[in-house]
Amino acid sequence: MHVYVEKYYDFIDKFVNTAEKLFPNLYLHWEDFGRPNAAAILERYQDKITTFNDDIQGTGIVALAGILGALNISKEKVYRTARNDIWSRHCRCRNCTPNI
């Protein structure tokens, strides 16, 4: 297993180095590498190249877009919604609303 992992990351390193030589200002979008590999690859290159991994960051972006879209439709403010959510979680009751 260790040999496979080593060869896998050697291949990724060679790919990144070659791509960087061909495209000095590259932006790499990783897709479908699986969560464990995705996290390791992001961590490995986060300070070296501009990189994005759909398996990890894509989900967060879609969730954020949904939240921002809902806030836009409802005309609510982010800080007010966040305070209400934090308050209700802290109180652990359904019908408590802070006076804000």
VENZITA-V272733 format. One record per residue. RES is the residue in one small letter. SS is DSSP state (A for helix, B for strand, O for the rest). PSI is psi as a letter, one per 20 degrees, with the letter a starting at -180 (none if undefined). OMEGA is omega in radians with two decimals (999 if undefined). Layout:
RES:SS:PSI:OMEGA ; RES:SS:PSI:OMEGA
This chain:
m:O:g:-3.13 ; h:A:h:3.13 ; v:A:g:3.11 ; y:A:g:-3.12 ; v:A:g:3.14 ; e:A:g:3.13 ; k:A:h:3.13 ; y:A:g:-3.11 ; y:A:h:3.01 ; d:A:g:3.11 ; f:A:g:3.13 ; i:A:g:3.11 ; d:A:g:3.14 ; k:A:g:3.12 ; f:A:g:-3.11 ; v:A:g:-3.13 ; n:A:g:3.13 ; t:A:g:3.13 ; a:A:h:-3.14 ; e:A:h:3.09 ; k:A:g:-3.12 ; l:A:h:-3.08 ; f:O:n:-3.01 ; p:O:h:3.14 ; n:O:k:-3.02 ; l:O:q:3.03 ; y:B:o:-3.12 ; l:B:p:3.08 ; h:B:o:3.13 ; w:B:q:-3.09 ; e:O:p:3.01 ; d:O:l:3.07 ; f:O:i:-3.08 ; g:O:q:-3.03 ; r:A:g:-3.12 ; p:A:g:3.12 ; n:A:g:-3.13 ; a:A:g:-3.14 ; a:A:g:-3.13 ; a:A:g:-3.14 ; i:A:g:3.11 ; l:A:g:-3.13 ; e:A:h:-3.10 ; r:A:h:-3.02 ; y:A:i:-3.02 ; q:O:h:-3.14 ; d:O:j:-3.07 ; k:O:h:-3.10 ; i:O:r:3.02 ; t:B:o:-3.02 ; t:B:q:-3.10 ; f:B:p:3.10 ; n:B:o:-3.09 ; d:A:h:-3.12 ; d:A:h:-3.12 ; i:A:g:-3.03 ; q:A:h:-3.14 ; g:A:g:3.13 ; t:A:g:3.12 ; g:A:h:-3.13 ; i:A:g:3.12 ; v:A:g:3.11 ; a:A:g:3.12 ; l:A:g:3.11 ; a:A:g:3.10 ; g:A:g:3.13 ; i:A:g:-3.13 ; l:A:h:3.09 ; g:A:g:3.12 ; a:A:g:3.10 ; l:A:h:3.12 ; n:A:g:3.14 ; i:A:g:-3.07 ; s:A:i:-3.10 ; k:O:j:3.07 ; e:O:r:3.08 ; k:O:q:-3.11 ; v:A:g:-3.06 ; y:A:h:-3.13 ; r:A:g:3.13 ; t:A:g:3.14 ; a:A:g:3.12 ; r:A:g:3.11 ; n:A:g:-3.13 ; d:A:g:3.14 ; i:A:g:-3.14 ; w:A:g:-3.08 ; s:A:h:3.08 ; r:A:h:-3.13 ; h:A:g:-3.12 ; c:A:h:-3.09 ; r:O:k:3.06 ; c:O:q:-3.04 ; r:O:h:-2.96 ; n:O:j:3.13 ; c:O:p:-3.14 ; t:O:p:3.12 ; p:O:q:3.11 ; n:O:n:-3.13 ; i:O:none:999
